[in-house]
Amino acid sequence: MKRRIIRGFLGVLAMLAMVVVGYPVAAWVGSTIPQNSDWTGPDTGMDIMVETNGTHTSIVVPIVSDLKDWRETFPSAARAVPSGEMPTHISIGYGEREVFLDVPTWGDLEVSTALRIATMGGDSLLRVSHYVRPAPSEHHRPLRITHDQYAQLVEAIESAVPDLPPDESREELRGTYVDDAYYDALGDYTMGNTCNSWVGERLAEAGIPMGLWTPFAGGVMKWIPEPSDDSTVS
């Protein structure tokens, strides 16, 4: 009996070691396998951004363009920011519901919550941040794509947005960042479908060069060039 317990304990340790070591290795390999590597950026088209805080990535798009008015999808995009100005862009990111709504920092993440997400996953939300003429930087990298690609990107993002009955407005939730808005999303958040792999998949669906599987922020951002000194976003 004692030997059985020891063997079981060692088996659990071995499985944990495989996850701790194997997951980052698989993430690195997956993010290195290219998609759409033959694409070249157009001289004219739509300017978007890919942003990161080092852990989380999001896609930054103009609120209004000939192809899409995001105020029709996310009501918060029609409101002024705290400075009183009207936002020109929004960033759209994906995440786990409890974390987005109740966990201000990684230091506040409870072990039980982390284990639940790692083993069973959780419900997902979209987080929308609002910007006024965002400036290019290392953490906000501009990317020019064709109009057709932007239309594909819009479709890819909206595939995560639940349909609404006619004449019903989308519910806006309040979360850990008081100036951001949170909205219900389709799909489950899992270790295989993280905030960053969601961004990578949306960009890849639009024909933009990206790794095959990008669960970490670095796996996304290594495909997006840092801006040059003359980079602008219109």
N, C-alpha and C positions, 0 to 999 in steps of 0.2 A: 504493500500500500504506500509506504513512504517513497519507494522508488518511483511509483506511478505519479505521485504528486510532484516529485522533483522533475520527472520527465515532462509533465504537463507544464510546469512553470518555465522550464527551459524552452519548451515549444512556443509559449507565449512570448518570451523574450526574443526568440529567433524571428517570430513574425513581426514584432515591433521594430526590430533591427532592419528587416527587409523593407518596411514602410519608410523608416527614417532615412535609410540610405537609398533604397530603390526609387522612391518617388522623385527626389531631386534629379537623380540620374535619368529617369524616364522623361522628366520635364525638359532637361537639357537636350536630350536626343530629339524629343518631339518638336521642340522649338527651333531646332537646327534644320529639320527637313523642310525644304522650301516649297511654297505654293506660289504660283503666279510669278515665278522668277524672271520670266521673259518680258515683263511689263516695263515700260519706260514712261516717266511722268510727262504729261502734256505741257505745252507752253501756255495754253489758255484752258480754263475750266473752272471748277469749283474749289475753293480753298477750305479745307477742314483742318483740324488739329487732333493729335493724339496726346493726351495728358497723362502724367503719372505723379504720384507722391512717393514713389519708390516701392510701394506695396500694391497699390491699386491703380488701374488704368481706366480711362474713359475716352469717349469720342466727342470732340467738340465740333459743333455744326452751327452755321448761321440760323437764326430763328426764322427769318423770312428769306425766301429765294423764289425764283420762277418755278422751281420743282417741288417745293414743300414749305408750308407754313406750320411750324411746330406748335404754335399756339392752339391749333386745332386738336392736337394730341395731348399736350401738357399745359393745362390752364395757367400754371405758375409762370410760364414764359411770357405771359401778357402783362405781368405786374412789374412795377418799378423795383429796383434793387434798393437796399438801405440808403444809398447816397441820394436817392430820388431820381436817378437816371433810369431810362428804359434799357433793359438788356439787349444786346445785339446778338449774343451767342448763348447757347446752352451746352453743357457737357452731359452726356448720358452714360451712366455706368450701371453695372449689374452687381447684385450682391445678395447675401443671405438675410432674410427678413429680421430675425432677432438681432443680428449684429448691426444692421443698418439702423434699427429703431432704438436699441437699448444699450449698445456698447460704444461709449464715446472714444475710447482708446484701446489699443491692444492689451494694455495693462489691466483693463477692466473685463477682459474676456475670461469667463469662468472655465475651468477645466472641463466641467460637465458639458458646457455648450460646445467647446472645441471637439470633444470626443463624439458628441452627437452628430455634429456636422461631418466629421471625418468618417464615421461609420454608417450613418443613415442619411446624411444630407439634411436639407431643410427647404422651406418655401423661399421663393425669390422675390426681389423687388428691383425696380429701377430707381436710381437716384439721379435727380436732375439739379445741376448747379447752374447759376446764371451769371453771365459775364458781360461787361461793357468793353468792347474792342480789346480782346485779350492780346497781350503782346507775346511774340514768339520767345521761347527760352528753352533751356535744356529740358525743362519739365513740361513745356507746352510746345510741341514740335509741329510746325505747319506741314501740310501735305496737299499738293495740288493734284486733283483727280479730274477725269473727264465728267461731263454732264451725265453721260450714260452710267458711269460708275457711281456717281452720287445718287442717281435714281435707284440703282441696285442697293446702295448702302441704306437709303431710306427704307426700302422694302425689307432689308435684312433686320434693321432695328425694329421696325413695326411688327415683325413676326413674333416679337416677345411681348407685345402690348395686347392685352385682352380686348376683344370687341365690346362695344357698348350698345345697349338698346337705344333706339332712336330717341332723341331729345333728352338723354340722360348725360350729365356731366361726369367726368372722371374724378373719382375720389382722390383727394390729396392727403397724404399722411405726413406727420411731423416726426422727425427722427433726431439723430445725434447732432446733426449740423443744422442749426436753427434757420439758416438762410437757404437751405436746400429743400427740395420737395421730393417726396417718395411716392411711388405709384406701384400698384400691383403688377406683377409680371407673370408670364407663362413659363413653365418649366421648373425644374428643381435645381437648387444649388447643391453641388456635390464636389468631391475632390477631383472628379473628372471634368466638371463643368463649373469652373471658378469665374470670378469677376474678370480675370485676365484672359482666360480661354474664350469667354463670351466675346470680348472685344476682338481678339484675334480672329475668331470665326466670322464675325460681322465684316471685318475688313477683307478677309479672304473671299467671302461671298461676293464682295464688290470688285474682285479682281486685283486687289492690292497685294503686293508681295508680303508674305507672312509665313511663320512657321506652322507646321501641321497641327501642333498642340502646344498651347502657351499658357500653362496654369500660373506662371509667375510673371510679374510685371517686366522683369528684364527680358523675358522671352518675347514679349511684344515689342518693347522699345528698341531692341537691337535691330529691328527691321525698319525703324523710322529714323531717318537721318536727323542729326542735330541741325538747327537752323544756322544759316549763314548770317553775316552781319546785316545784309540787305533784305532779309526775309520780312514779309509783311503778310497780314491776314486781312482780307477785305470783308 
